[in-house]
Amino acid sequence: LVEPLSDRELEVLHLIAAGLSNREICERLVLALSTVKGHNRVIFGKLQVQRRTEAVARARALGLL
């Protein structure tokens, strides 16, 4: 990765990998839905992917999960 994921981004990524929806993630982490969506955009950008499934697969390949 050009820029590593922050601790919060890794936390969100783990919840995505666990199959949680954006709404479930925002409830679990006590964040606004827009904040979770913003984290998703940053995570996808850093991993150079466009979908949640691609993000999980790439993170696993990189040893992040």
PDBQT receptor file of N, H, CA, C and O in Angstrom, charges set to zero:
ATOM      1  N   LEU A   1       0.835  -1.194   0.000  1.00  0.00    +0.000 N 
ATOM      2  CA  LEU A   1       0.000   0.000   0.000  1.00  0.00    +0.000 C 
ATOM      3  C   LEU A   1       0.868   1.243   0.000  1.00  0.00    +0.000 C 
ATOM      4  O   LEU A   1       1.897   1.294   0.675  1.00  0.00    +0.000 OA
ATOM      5  N   VAL A   2       0.451   2.241  -0.758  1.00  0.00    +0.000 N 
ATOM      6  H   VAL A   2      -0.384   2.199  -1.306  1.00  0.00    +0.000 HD
ATOM      7  CA  VAL A   2       1.156   3.512  -0.768  1.00  0.00    +0.000 C 
ATOM      8  C   VAL A   2       0.959   4.203   0.578  1.00  0.00    +0.000 C 
ATOM      9  O   VAL A   2       1.904   4.741   1.156  1.00  0.00    +0.000 OA
ATOM     10  N   GLU A   3      -0.274   4.182   1.067  1.00  0.00    +0.000 N 
ATOM     11  H   GLU A   3      -1.041   3.745   0.597  1.00  0.00    +0.000 HD
ATOM     12  CA  GLU A   3      -0.598   4.771   2.361  1.00  0.00    +0.000 C 
ATOM     13  C   GLU A   3      -1.292   3.718   3.209  1.00  0.00    +0.000 C 
ATOM     14  O   GLU A   3      -2.305   3.160   2.787  1.00  0.00    +0.000 OA
ATOM     15  N   PRO A   4      -0.767   3.434   4.400  1.00  0.00    +0.000 N 
ATOM     16  CA  PRO A   4      -1.393   2.391   5.230  1.00  0.00    +0.000 C 
ATOM     17  C   PRO A   4      -2.759   2.812   5.748  1.00  0.00    +0.000 C 
ATOM     18  O   PRO A   4      -3.071   4.001   5.828  1.00  0.00    +0.000 OA
ATOM     19  N   LEU A   5      -3.560   1.826   6.095  1.00  0.00    +0.000 N 
ATOM     20  H   LEU A   5      -3.306   0.860   6.030  1.00  0.00    +0.000 HD
ATOM     21  CA  LEU A   5      -4.878   2.090   6.673  1.00  0.00    +0.000 C 
ATOM     22  C   LEU A   5      -4.714   2.505   8.135  1.00  0.00    +0.000 C 
ATOM     23  O   LEU A   5      -3.861   1.982   8.854  1.00  0.00    +0.000 OA
ATOM     24  N   SER A   6      -5.541   3.445   8.553  1.00  0.00    +0.000 N 
ATOM     25  H   SER A   6      -6.233   3.870   7.970  1.00  0.00    +0.000 HD
ATOM     26  CA  SER A   6      -5.534   3.867   9.952  1.00  0.00    +0.000 C 
ATOM     27  C   SER A   6      -6.157   2.768  10.814  1.00  0.00    +0.000 C 
ATOM     28  O   SER A   6      -6.753   1.824  10.296  1.00  0.00    +0.000 OA
ATOM     29  N   ASP A   7      -6.013   2.899  12.121  1.00  0.00    +0.000 N 
ATOM     30  H   ASP A   7      -5.528   3.666  12.542  1.00  0.00    +0.000 HD
ATOM     31  CA  ASP A   7      -6.616   1.912  13.027  1.00  0.00    +0.000 C 
ATOM     32  C   ASP A   7      -8.127   1.849  12.830  1.00  0.00    +0.000 C 
ATOM     33  O   ASP A   7      -8.707   0.763  12.814  1.00  0.00    +0.000 OA
ATOM     34  N   ARG A   8      -8.764   3.003  12.681  1.00  0.00    +0.000 N 
ATOM     35  H   ARG A   8      -8.293   3.885  12.693  1.00  0.00    +0.000 HD
ATOM     36  CA  ARG A   8     -10.223   3.036  12.504  1.00  0.00    +0.000 C 
ATOM     37  C   ARG A   8     -10.611   2.409  11.173  1.00  0.00    +0.000 C 
ATOM     38  O   ARG A   8     -11.600   1.680  11.098  1.00  0.00    +0.000 OA
ATOM     39  N   GLU A   9      -9.839   2.687  10.114  1.00  0.00    +0.000 N 
ATOM     40  H   GLU A   9      -9.036   3.279  10.175  1.00  0.00    +0.000 HD
ATOM     41  CA  GLU A   9     -10.122   2.095   8.806  1.00  0.00    +0.000 C 
ATOM     42  C   GLU A   9      -9.992   0.568   8.867  1.00  0.00    +0.000 C 
ATOM     43  O   GLU A   9     -10.793  -0.150   8.268  1.00  0.00    +0.000 OA
ATOM     44  N   LEU A  10      -8.987   0.079   9.589  1.00  0.00    +0.000 N 
ATOM     45  H   LEU A  10      -8.336   0.662  10.076  1.00  0.00    +0.000 HD
ATOM     46  CA  LEU A  10      -8.836  -1.368   9.756  1.00  0.00    +0.000 C 
ATOM     47  C   LEU A  10     -10.015  -1.952  10.526  1.00  0.00    +0.000 C 
ATOM     48  O   LEU A  10     -10.488  -3.046  10.220  1.00  0.00    +0.000 OA
ATOM     49  N   GLU A  11     -10.485  -1.211  11.528  1.00  0.00    +0.000 N 
ATOM     50  H   GLU A  11     -10.101  -0.322  11.777  1.00  0.00    +0.000 HD
ATOM     51  CA  GLU A  11     -11.634  -1.657  12.303  1.00  0.00    +0.000 C 
ATOM     52  C   GLU A  11     -12.871  -1.780  11.407  1.00  0.00    +0.000 C 
ATOM     53  O   GLU A  11     -13.602  -2.768  11.473  1.00  0.00    +0.000 OA
ATOM     54  N   VAL A  12     -13.092  -0.763  10.571  1.00  0.00    +0.000 N 
ATOM     55  H   VAL A  12     -12.498   0.040  10.518  1.00  0.00    +0.000 HD
ATOM     56  CA  VAL A  12     -14.222  -0.793   9.638  1.00  0.00    +0.000 C 
ATOM     57  C   VAL A  12     -14.048  -1.937   8.640  1.00  0.00    +0.000 C 
ATOM     58  O   VAL A  12     -15.006  -2.647   8.334  1.00  0.00    +0.000 OA
ATOM     59  N   LEU A  13     -12.846  -2.114   8.142  1.00  0.00    +0.000 N 
ATOM     60  H   LEU A  13     -12.067  -1.538   8.391  1.00  0.00    +0.000 HD
ATOM     61  CA  LEU A  13     -12.572  -3.181   7.177  1.00  0.00    +0.000 C 
ATOM     62  C   LEU A  13     -12.866  -4.557   7.778  1.00  0.00    +0.000 C 
ATOM     63  O   LEU A  13     -13.437  -5.416   7.106  1.00  0.00    +0.000 OA
ATOM     64  N   HIS A  14     -12.485  -4.767   9.025  1.00  0.00    +0.000 N 
ATOM     65  H   HIS A  14     -12.022  -4.069   9.571  1.00  0.00    +0.000 HD
ATOM     66  CA  HIS A  14     -12.774  -6.045   9.687  1.00  0.00    +0.000 C 
ATOM     67  C   HIS A  14     -14.282  -6.278   9.792  1.00  0.00    +0.000 C 
ATOM     68  O   HIS A  14     -14.752  -7.405   9.631  1.00  0.00    +0.000 OA
ATOM     69  N   LEU A  15     -15.032  -5.218  10.059  1.00  0.00    +0.000 N 
ATOM     70  H   LEU A  15     -14.650  -4.303  10.189  1.00  0.00    +0.000 HD
ATOM     71  CA  LEU A  15     -16.488  -5.360  10.156  1.00  0.00    +0.000 C 
ATOM     72  C   LEU A  15     -17.109  -5.613   8.787  1.00  0.00    +0.000 C 
ATOM     73  O   LEU A  15     -18.082  -6.358   8.672  1.00  0.00    +0.000 OA
ATOM     74  N   ILE A  16     -16.550  -4.995   7.752  1.00  0.00    +0.000 N 
ATOM     75  H   ILE A  16     -15.759  -4.390   7.846  1.00  0.00    +0.000 HD
ATOM     76  CA  ILE A  16     -16.999  -5.285   6.383  1.00  0.00    +0.000 C 
ATOM     77  C   ILE A  16     -16.754  -6.767   6.081  1.00  0.00    +0.000 C 
ATOM     78  O   ILE A  16     -17.616  -7.454   5.534  1.00  0.00    +0.000 OA
ATOM     79  N   ALA A  17     -15.570  -7.239   6.445  1.00  0.00    +0.000 N 
ATOM     80  H   ALA A  17     -14.869  -6.681   6.889  1.00  0.00    +0.000 HD
ATOM     81  CA  ALA A  17     -15.213  -8.640   6.194  1.00  0.00    +0.000 C 
ATOM     82  C   ALA A  17     -16.126  -9.591   6.970  1.00  0.00    +0.000 C 
ATOM     83  O   ALA A  17     -16.370 -10.718   6.539  1.00  0.00    +0.000 OA
ATOM     84  N   ALA A  18     -16.623  -9.130   8.110  1.00  0.00    +0.000 N 
ATOM     85  H   ALA A  18     -16.425  -8.214   8.460  1.00  0.00    +0.000 HD
ATOM     86  CA  ALA A  18     -17.534  -9.945   8.920  1.00  0.00    +0.000 C 
ATOM     87  C   ALA A  18     -18.950  -9.938   8.357  1.00  0.00    +0.000 C 
ATOM     88  O   ALA A  18     -19.831 -10.628   8.869  1.00  0.00    +0.000 OA
ATOM     89  N   GLY A  19     -19.166  -9.151   7.296  1.00  0.00    +0.000 N 
ATOM     90  H   GLY A  19     -18.449  -8.590   6.880  1.00  0.00    +0.000 HD
ATOM     91  CA  GLY A  19     -20.459  -9.150   6.626  1.00  0.00    +0.000 C 
ATOM     92  C   GLY A  19     -21.444  -8.114   7.128  1.00  0.00    +0.000 C 
ATOM     93  O   GLY A  19     -22.621  -8.161   6.771  1.00  0.00    +0.000 OA
ATOM     94  N   LEU A  20     -20.988  -7.174   7.953  1.00  0.00    +0.000 N 
ATOM     95  H   LEU A  20     -20.031  -7.136   8.243  1.00  0.00    +0.000 HD
ATOM     96  CA  LEU A  20     -21.895  -6.155   8.469  1.00  0.00    +0.000 C 
ATOM     97  C   LEU A  20     -22.201  -5.103   7.398  1.00  0.00    +0.000 C 
ATOM     98  O   LEU A  20     -21.342  -4.764   6.584  1.00  0.00    +0.000 OA
ATOM     99  N   SER A  21     -23.413  -4.602   7.411  1.00  0.00    +0.000 N 
ATOM    100  H   SER A  21     -24.111  -4.876   8.073  1.00  0.00    +0.000 HD
ATOM    101  CA  SER A  21     -23.806  -3.521   6.501  1.00  0.00    +0.000 C 
ATOM    102  C   SER A  21     -23.253  -2.202   7.041  1.00  0.00    +0.000 C 
ATOM    103  O   SER A  21     -22.789  -2.134   8.180  1.00  0.00    +0.000 OA
ATOM    104  N   ASN A  22     -23.306  -1.162   6.218  1.00  0.00    +0.000 N 
ATOM    105  H   ASN A  22     -23.683  -1.217   5.293  1.00  0.00    +0.000 HD
ATOM    106  CA  ASN A  22     -22.862   0.157   6.675  1.00  0.00    +0.000 C 
ATOM    107  C   ASN A  22     -23.643   0.593   7.908  1.00  0.00    +0.000 C 
ATOM    108  O   ASN A  22     -23.065   1.135   8.849  1.00  0.00    +0.000 OA
ATOM    109  N   ARG A  23     -24.945   0.361   7.910  1.00  0.00    +0.000 N 
ATOM    110  H   ARG A  23     -25.415  -0.080   7.145  1.00  0.00    +0.000 HD
ATOM    111  CA  ARG A  23     -25.778   0.751   9.055  1.00  0.00    +0.000 C 
ATOM    112  C   ARG A  23     -25.370  -0.014  10.311  1.00  0.00    +0.000 C 
ATOM    113  O   ARG A  23     -25.290   0.563  11.395  1.00  0.00    +0.000 OA
ATOM    114  N   GLU A  24     -25.114  -1.307  10.164  1.00  0.00    +0.000 N 
ATOM    115  H   GLU A  24     -25.180  -1.776   9.283  1.00  0.00    +0.000 HD
ATOM    116  CA  GLU A  24     -24.686  -2.110  11.316  1.00  0.00    +0.000 C 
ATOM    117  C   GLU A  24     -23.329  -1.639  11.838  1.00  0.00    +0.000 C 
ATOM    118  O   GLU A  24     -23.092  -1.618  13.046  1.00  0.00    +0.000 OA
ATOM    119  N   ILE A  25     -22.444  -1.261  10.915  1.00  0.00    +0.000 N 
ATOM    120  H   ILE A  25     -22.636  -1.278   9.934  1.00  0.00    +0.000 HD
ATOM    121  CA  ILE A  25     -21.124  -0.756  11.313  1.00  0.00    +0.000 C 
ATOM    122  C   ILE A  25     -21.270   0.554  12.079  1.00  0.00    +0.000 C 
ATOM    123  O   ILE A  25     -20.626   0.741  13.111  1.00  0.00    +0.000 OA
ATOM    124  N   CYS A  26     -22.109   1.461  11.583  1.00  0.00    +0.000 N 
ATOM    125  H   CYS A  26     -22.632   1.308  10.745  1.00  0.00    +0.000 HD
ATOM    126  CA  CYS A  26     -22.261   2.754  12.267  1.00  0.00    +0.000 C 
ATOM    127  C   CYS A  26     -22.863   2.559  13.651  1.00  0.00    +0.000 C 
ATOM    128  O   CYS A  26     -22.494   3.266  14.589  1.00  0.00    +0.000 OA
ATOM    129  N   GLU A  27     -23.785   1.610  13.790  1.00  0.00    +0.000 N 
ATOM    130  H   GLU A  27     -24.084   1.037  13.027  1.00  0.00    +0.000 HD
ATOM    131  CA  GLU A  27     -24.363   1.336  15.103  1.00  0.00    +0.000 C 
ATOM    132  C   GLU A  27     -23.338   0.700  16.040  1.00  0.00    +0.000 C 
ATOM    133  O   GLU A  27     -23.275   1.043  17.221  1.00  0.00    +0.000 OA
ATOM    134  N   ARG A  28     -22.545  -0.216  15.520  1.00  0.00    +0.000 N 
ATOM    135  H   ARG A  28     -22.596  -0.494  14.560  1.00  0.00    +0.000 HD
ATOM    136  CA  ARG A  28     -21.539  -0.905  16.339  1.00  0.00    +0.000 C 
ATOM    137  C   ARG A  28     -20.463   0.062  16.825  1.00  0.00    +0.000 C 
ATOM    138  O   ARG A  28     -20.027  -0.011  17.974  1.00  0.00    +0.000 OA
ATOM    139  N   LEU A  29     -20.031   0.983  15.930  1.00  0.00    +0.000 N 
ATOM    140  H   LEU A  29     -20.385   1.042  14.996  1.00  0.00    +0.000 HD
ATOM    141  CA  LEU A  29     -18.934   1.896  16.273  1.00  0.00    +0.000 C 
ATOM    142  C   LEU A  29     -19.420   3.255  16.774  1.00  0.00    +0.000 C 
ATOM    143  O   LEU A  29     -18.609   4.127  17.085  1.00  0.00    +0.000 OA
ATOM    144  N   VAL A  30     -20.722   3.436  16.854  1.00  0.00    +0.000 N 
ATOM    145  H   VAL A  30     -21.380   2.727  16.602  1.00  0.00    +0.000 HD
ATOM    146  CA  VAL A  30     -21.342   4.697  17.276  1.00  0.00    +0.000 C 
ATOM    147  C   VAL A  30     -20.809   5.850  16.411  1.00  0.00    +0.000 C 
ATOM    148  O   VAL A  30     -20.258   6.830  16.911  1.00  0.00    +0.000 OA
ATOM    149  N   LEU A  31     -20.995   5.692  15.104  1.00  0.00    +0.000 N 
ATOM    150  H   LEU A  31     -21.443   4.896  14.697  1.00  0.00    +0.000 HD
ATOM    151  CA  LEU A  31     -20.593   6.694  14.119  1.00  0.00    +0.000 C 
ATOM    152  C   LEU A  31     -21.798   7.047  13.261  1.00  0.00    +0.000 C 
ATOM    153  O   LEU A  31     -22.759   6.281  13.181  1.00  0.00    +0.000 OA
ATOM    154  N   ALA A  32     -21.743   8.200  12.627  1.00  0.00    +0.000 N 
ATOM    155  H   ALA A  32     -20.963   8.822  12.693  1.00  0.00    +0.000 HD
ATOM    156  CA  ALA A  32     -22.773   8.565  11.657  1.00  0.00    +0.000 C 
ATOM    157  C   ALA A  32     -22.610   7.679  10.420  1.00  0.00    +0.000 C 
ATOM    158  O   ALA A  32     -21.501   7.267  10.083  1.00  0.00    +0.000 OA
ATOM    159  N   LEU A  33     -23.717   7.395   9.757  1.00  0.00    +0.000 N 
ATOM    160  H   LEU A  33     -24.619   7.729  10.031  1.00  0.00    +0.000 HD
ATOM    161  CA  LEU A  33     -23.668   6.599   8.531  1.00  0.00    +0.000 C 
ATOM    162  C   LEU A  33     -22.754   7.249   7.500  1.00  0.00    +0.000 C 
ATOM    163  O   LEU A  33     -22.005   6.558   6.810  1.00  0.00    +0.000 OA
ATOM    164  N   SER A  34     -22.811   8.562   7.391  1.00  0.00    +0.000 N 
ATOM    165  H   SER A  34     -23.420   9.124   7.951  1.00  0.00    +0.000 HD
ATOM    166  CA  SER A  34     -21.957   9.270   6.425  1.00  0.00    +0.000 C 
ATOM    167  C   SER A  34     -20.473   9.084   6.755  1.00  0.00    +0.000 C 
ATOM    168  O   SER A  34     -19.639   9.043   5.851  1.00  0.00    +0.000 OA
ATOM    169  N   THR A  35     -20.145   8.974   8.024  1.00  0.00    +0.000 N 
ATOM    170  H   THR A  35     -20.823   9.007   8.759  1.00  0.00    +0.000 HD
ATOM    171  CA  THR A  35     -18.747   8.752   8.434  1.00  0.00    +0.000 C 
ATOM    172  C   THR A  35     -18.283   7.368   7.995  1.00  0.00    +0.000 C 
ATOM    173  O   THR A  35     -17.169   7.210   7.496  1.00  0.00    +0.000 OA
ATOM    174  N   VAL A  36     -19.137   6.375   8.180  1.00  0.00    +0.000 N 
ATOM    175  H   VAL A  36     -20.042   6.503   8.585  1.00  0.00    +0.000 HD
ATOM    176  CA  VAL A  36     -18.797   5.015   7.754  1.00  0.00    +0.000 C 
ATOM    177  C   VAL A  36     -18.607   4.975   6.237  1.00  0.00    +0.000 C 
ATOM    178  O   VAL A  36     -17.666   4.357   5.740  1.00  0.00    +0.000 OA
ATOM    179  N   LYS A  37     -19.501   5.633   5.512  1.00  0.00    +0.000 N 
ATOM    180  H   LYS A  37     -20.266   6.134   5.915  1.00  0.00    +0.000 HD
ATOM    181  CA  LYS A  37     -19.372   5.675   4.052  1.00  0.00    +0.000 C 
ATOM    182  C   LYS A  37     -18.080   6.378   3.640  1.00  0.00    +0.000 C 
ATOM    183  O   LYS A  37     -17.435   5.988   2.667  1.00  0.00    +0.000 OA
ATOM    184  N   GLY A  38     -17.711   7.405   4.381  1.00  0.00    +0.000 N 
ATOM    185  H   GLY A  38     -18.234   7.722   5.172  1.00  0.00    +0.000 HD
ATOM    186  CA  GLY A  38     -16.440   8.103   4.112  1.00  0.00    +0.000 C 
ATOM    187  C   GLY A  38     -15.252   7.187   4.346  1.00  0.00    +0.000 C 
ATOM    188  O   GLY A  38     -14.308   7.175   3.556  1.00  0.00    +0.000 OA
ATOM    189  N   HIS A  39     -15.293   6.419   5.429  1.00  0.00    +0.000 N 
ATOM    190  H   HIS A  39     -16.060   6.429   6.071  1.00  0.00    +0.000 HD
ATOM    191  CA  HIS A  39     -14.222   5.446   5.690  1.00  0.00    +0.000 C 
ATOM    192  C   HIS A  39     -14.151   4.437   4.555  1.00  0.00    +0.000 C 
ATOM    193  O   HIS A  39     -13.063   4.073   4.109  1.00  0.00    +0.000 OA
ATOM    194  N   ASN A  40     -15.312   3.985   4.087  1.00  0.00    +0.000 N 
ATOM    195  H   ASN A  40     -16.196   4.281   4.449  1.00  0.00    +0.000 HD
ATOM    196  CA  ASN A  40     -15.340   3.031   2.966  1.00  0.00    +0.000 C 
ATOM    197  C   ASN A  40     -14.631   3.611   1.744  1.00  0.00    +0.000 C 
ATOM    198  O   ASN A  40     -13.820   2.935   1.111  1.00  0.00    +0.000 OA
ATOM    199  N   ARG A  41     -14.937   4.856   1.419  1.00  0.00    +0.000 N 
ATOM    200  H   ARG A  41     -15.595   5.405   1.934  1.00  0.00    +0.000 HD
ATOM    201  CA  ARG A  41     -14.305   5.496   0.249  1.00  0.00    +0.000 C 
ATOM    202  C   ARG A  41     -12.787   5.527   0.399  1.00  0.00    +0.000 C 
ATOM    203  O   ARG A  41     -12.059   5.215  -0.543  1.00  0.00    +0.000 OA
ATOM    204  N   VAL A  42     -12.320   5.901   1.575  1.00  0.00    +0.000 N 
ATOM    205  H   VAL A  42     -12.912   6.155   2.340  1.00  0.00    +0.000 HD
ATOM    206  CA  VAL A  42     -10.874   5.976   1.814  1.00  0.00    +0.000 C 
ATOM    207  C   VAL A  42     -10.244   4.581   1.737  1.00  0.00    +0.000 C 
ATOM    208  O   VAL A  42      -9.196   4.398   1.118  1.00  0.00    +0.000 OA
ATOM    209  N   ILE A  43     -10.894   3.604   2.370  1.00  0.00    +0.000 N 
ATOM    210  H   ILE A  43     -11.746   3.753   2.873  1.00  0.00    +0.000 HD
ATOM    211  CA  ILE A  43     -10.395   2.226   2.339  1.00  0.00    +0.000 C 
ATOM    212  C   ILE A  43     -10.323   1.726   0.899  1.00  0.00    +0.000 C 
ATOM    213  O   ILE A  43      -9.305   1.173   0.484  1.00  0.00    +0.000 OA
ATOM    214  N   PHE A  44     -11.392   1.916   0.141  1.00  0.00    +0.000 N 
ATOM    215  H   PHE A  44     -12.220   2.365   0.479  1.00  0.00    +0.000 HD
ATOM    216  CA  PHE A  44     -11.418   1.462  -1.255  1.00  0.00    +0.000 C 
ATOM    217  C   PHE A  44     -10.322   2.148  -2.064  1.00  0.00    +0.000 C 
ATOM    218  O   PHE A  44      -9.670   1.515  -2.894  1.00  0.00    +0.000 OA
ATOM    219  N   GLY A  45     -10.121   3.436  -1.821  1.00  0.00    +0.000 N 
ATOM    220  H   GLY A  45     -10.650   3.950  -1.147  1.00  0.00    +0.000 HD
ATOM    221  CA  GLY A  45      -9.077   4.174  -2.536  1.00  0.00    +0.000 C 
ATOM    222  C   GLY A  45      -7.691   3.646  -2.215  1.00  0.00    +0.000 C 
ATOM    223  O   GLY A  45      -6.873   3.442  -3.112  1.00  0.00    +0.000 OA
ATOM    224  N   LYS A  46      -7.430   3.426  -0.938  1.00  0.00    +0.000 N 
ATOM    225  H   LYS A  46      -8.095   3.591  -0.209  1.00  0.00    +0.000 HD
ATOM    226  CA  LYS A  46      -6.112   2.933  -0.534  1.00  0.00    +0.000 C 
ATOM    227  C   LYS A  46      -5.855   1.524  -1.038  1.00  0.00    +0.000 C 
ATOM    228  O   LYS A  46      -4.723   1.182  -1.379  1.00  0.00    +0.000 OA
ATOM    229  N   LEU A  47      -6.900   0.702  -1.089  1.00  0.00    +0.000 N 
ATOM    230  H   LEU A  47      -7.820   0.980  -0.813  1.00  0.00    +0.000 HD
ATOM    231  CA  LEU A  47      -6.753  -0.671  -1.576  1.00  0.00    +0.000 C 
ATOM    232  C   LEU A  47      -6.905  -0.758  -3.097  1.00  0.00    +0.000 C 
ATOM    233  O   LEU A  47      -6.679  -1.813  -3.689  1.00  0.00    +0.000 OA
ATOM    234  N   GLN A  48      -7.284   0.345  -3.717  1.00  0.00    +0.000 N 
ATOM    235  H   GLN A  48      -7.468   1.202  -3.236  1.00  0.00    +0.000 HD
ATOM    236  CA  GLN A  48      -7.477   0.433  -5.170  1.00  0.00    +0.000 C 
ATOM    237  C   GLN A  48      -8.510  -0.583  -5.653  1.00  0.00    +0.000 C 
ATOM    238  O   GLN A  48      -8.266  -1.365  -6.573  1.00  0.00    +0.000 OA
ATOM    239  N   VAL A  49      -9.678  -0.544  -4.997  1.00  0.00    +0.000 N 
ATOM    240  H   VAL A  49      -9.877   0.091  -4.250  1.00  0.00    +0.000 HD
ATOM    241  CA  VAL A  49     -10.799  -1.424  -5.351  1.00  0.00    +0.000 C 
ATOM    242  C   VAL A  49     -12.065  -0.581  -5.468  1.00  0.00    +0.000 C 
ATOM    243  O   VAL A  49     -12.067   0.602  -5.128  1.00  0.00    +0.000 OA
ATOM    244  N   GLN A  50     -13.145  -1.200  -5.953  1.00  0.00    +0.000 N 
ATOM    245  H   GLN A  50     -13.144  -2.161  -6.230  1.00  0.00    +0.000 HD
ATOM    246  CA  GLN A  50     -14.400  -0.481  -6.116  1.00  0.00    +0.000 C 
ATOM    247  C   GLN A  50     -15.563  -1.090  -5.335  1.00  0.00    +0.000 C 
ATOM    248  O   GLN A  50     -16.612  -0.460  -5.200  1.00  0.00    +0.000 OA
ATOM    249  N   ARG A  51     -15.386  -2.317  -4.817  1.00  0.00    +0.000 N 
ATOM    250  H   ARG A  51     -14.534  -2.828  -4.927  1.00  0.00    +0.000 HD
ATOM    251  CA  ARG A  51     -16.478  -2.999  -4.123  1.00  0.00    +0.000 C 
ATOM    252  C   ARG A  51     -15.998  -3.569  -2.793  1.00  0.00    +0.000 C 
ATOM    253  O   ARG A  51     -14.807  -3.784  -2.571  1.00  0.00    +0.000 OA
ATOM    254  N   ARG A  52     -16.971  -3.803  -1.922  1.00  0.00    +0.000 N 
ATOM    255  H   ARG A  52     -17.939  -3.628  -2.103  1.00  0.00    +0.000 HD
ATOM    256  CA  ARG A  52     -16.659  -4.367  -0.603  1.00  0.00    +0.000 C 
ATOM    257  C   ARG A  52     -15.980  -5.729  -0.729  1.00  0.00    +0.000 C 
ATOM    258  O   ARG A  52     -15.016  -6.015  -0.019  1.00  0.00    +0.000 OA
ATOM    259  N   THR A  53     -16.484  -6.566  -1.632  1.00  0.00    +0.000 N 
ATOM    260  H   THR A  53     -17.267  -6.334  -2.209  1.00  0.00    +0.000 HD
ATOM    261  CA  THR A  53     -15.898  -7.906  -1.787  1.00  0.00    +0.000 C 
ATOM    262  C   THR A  53     -14.459  -7.825  -2.277  1.00  0.00    +0.000 C 
ATOM    263  O   THR A  53     -13.602  -8.597  -1.847  1.00  0.00    +0.000 OA
ATOM    264  N   GLU A  54     -14.201  -6.880  -3.183  1.00  0.00    +0.000 N 
ATOM    265  H   GLU A  54     -14.897  -6.253  -3.532  1.00  0.00    +0.000 HD
ATOM    266  CA  GLU A  54     -12.832  -6.688  -3.668  1.00  0.00    +0.000 C 
ATOM    267  C   GLU A  54     -11.927  -6.193  -2.540  1.00  0.00    +0.000 C 
ATOM    268  O   GLU A  54     -10.771  -6.605  -2.437  1.00  0.00    +0.000 OA
ATOM    269  N   ALA A  55     -12.455  -5.313  -1.700  1.00  0.00    +0.000 N 
ATOM    270  H   ALA A  55     -13.393  -4.978  -1.784  1.00  0.00    +0.000 HD
ATOM    271  CA  ALA A  55     -11.675  -4.778  -0.581  1.00  0.00    +0.000 C 
ATOM    272  C   ALA A  55     -11.273  -5.901   0.371  1.00  0.00    +0.000 C 
ATOM    273  O   ALA A  55     -10.129  -5.961   0.822  1.00  0.00    +0.000 OA
ATOM    274  N   VAL A  56     -12.211  -6.782   0.671  1.00  0.00    +0.000 N 
ATOM    275  H   VAL A  56     -13.140  -6.733   0.305  1.00  0.00    +0.000 HD
ATOM    276  CA  VAL A  56     -11.928  -7.901   1.580  1.00  0.00    +0.000 C 
ATOM    277  C   VAL A  56     -10.892  -8.832   0.954  1.00  0.00    +0.000 C 
ATOM    278  O   VAL A  56      -9.948  -9.247   1.626  1.00  0.00    +0.000 OA
ATOM    279  N   ALA A  57     -11.059  -9.161  -0.317  1.00  0.00    +0.000 N 
ATOM    280  H   ALA A  57     -11.826  -8.824  -0.863  1.00  0.00    +0.000 HD
ATOM    281  CA  ALA A  57     -10.121 -10.065  -0.998  1.00  0.00    +0.000 C 
ATOM    282  C   ALA A  57      -8.722  -9.447  -1.040  1.00  0.00    +0.000 C 
ATOM    283  O   ALA A  57      -7.733 -10.132  -0.777  1.00  0.00    +0.000 OA
ATOM    284  N   ARG A  58      -8.639  -8.164  -1.367  1.00  0.00    +0.000 N 
ATOM    285  H   ARG A  58      -9.442  -7.608  -1.581  1.00  0.00    +0.000 HD
ATOM    286  CA  ARG A  58      -7.326  -7.497  -1.446  1.00  0.00    +0.000 C 
ATOM    287  C   ARG A  58      -6.694  -7.413  -0.061  1.00  0.00    +0.000 C 
ATOM    288  O   ARG A  58      -5.493  -7.641   0.087  1.00  0.00    +0.000 OA
ATOM    289  N   ALA A  59      -7.481  -7.091   0.942  1.00  0.00    +0.000 N 
ATOM    290  H   ALA A  59      -8.456  -6.906   0.823  1.00  0.00    +0.000 HD
ATOM    291  CA  ALA A  59      -6.950  -6.992   2.303  1.00  0.00    +0.000 C 
ATOM    292  C   ALA A  59      -6.425  -8.347   2.766  1.00  0.00    +0.000 C 
ATOM    293  O   ALA A  59      -5.386  -8.420   3.422  1.00  0.00    +0.000 OA
ATOM    294  N   ARG A  60      -7.130  -9.408   2.431  1.00  0.00    +0.000 N 
ATOM    295  H   ARG A  60      -7.974  -9.349   1.898  1.00  0.00    +0.000 HD
ATOM    296  CA  ARG A  60      -6.648 -10.753   2.785  1.00  0.00    +0.000 C 
ATOM    297  C   ARG A  60      -5.339 -11.064   2.071  1.00  0.00    +0.000 C 
ATOM    298  O   ARG A  60      -4.411 -11.612   2.666  1.00  0.00    +0.000 OA
ATOM    299  N   ALA A  61      -5.272 -10.707   0.785  1.00  0.00    +0.000 N 
ATOM    300  H   ALA A  61      -6.026 -10.261   0.301  1.00  0.00    +0.000 HD
ATOM    301  CA  ALA A  61      -4.045 -10.951   0.003  1.00  0.00    +0.000 C 
ATOM    302  C   ALA A  61      -2.866 -10.174   0.569  1.00  0.00    +0.000 C 
ATOM    303  O   ALA A  61      -1.724 -10.628   0.485  1.00  0.00    +0.000 OA
ATOM    304  N   LEU A  62      -3.134  -9.012   1.143  1.00  0.00    +0.000 N 
ATOM    305  H   LEU A  62      -4.061  -8.644   1.211  1.00  0.00    +0.000 HD
ATOM    306  CA  LEU A  62      -2.078  -8.178   1.717  1.00  0.00    +0.000 C 
ATOM    307  C   LEU A  62      -1.778  -8.524   3.177  1.00  0.00    +0.000 C 
ATOM    308  O   LEU A  62      -0.886  -7.938   3.791  1.00  0.00    +0.000 OA
ATOM    309  N   GLY A  63      -2.528  -9.476   3.724  1.00  0.00    +0.000 N 
ATOM    310  H   GLY A  63      -3.252  -9.952   3.226  1.00  0.00    +0.000 HD
ATOM    311  CA  GLY A  63      -2.313  -9.864   5.104  1.00  0.00    +0.000 C 
ATOM    312  C   GLY A  63      -2.895  -8.906   6.130  1.00  0.00    +0.000 C 
ATOM    313  O   GLY A  63      -2.484  -8.912   7.290  1.00  0.00    +0.000 OA
ATOM    314  N   LEU A  64      -3.852  -8.080   5.711  1.00  0.00    +0.000 N 
ATOM    315  H   LEU A  64      -4.186  -8.074   4.768  1.00  0.00    +0.000 HD
ATOM    316  CA  LEU A  64      -4.466  -7.127   6.621  1.00  0.00    +0.000 C 
ATOM    317  C   LEU A  64      -5.609  -7.745   7.425  1.00  0.00    +0.000 C 
ATOM    318  O   LEU A  64      -6.006  -7.213   8.461  1.00  0.00    +0.000 OA
ATOM    319  N   LEU A  65      -6.123  -8.851   6.950  1.00  0.00    +0.000 N 
ATOM    320  H   LEU A  65      -5.801  -9.283   6.108  1.00  0.00    +0.000 HD
ATOM    321  CA  LEU A  65      -7.224  -9.548   7.629  1.00  0.00    +0.000 C 
ATOM    322  C   LEU A  65      -6.789 -10.948   8.019  1.00  0.00    +0.000 C 
ATOM    323  O   LEU A  65      -7.572 -11.698   8.602  1.00  0.00    +0.000 OA
TER     324      LEU A  65
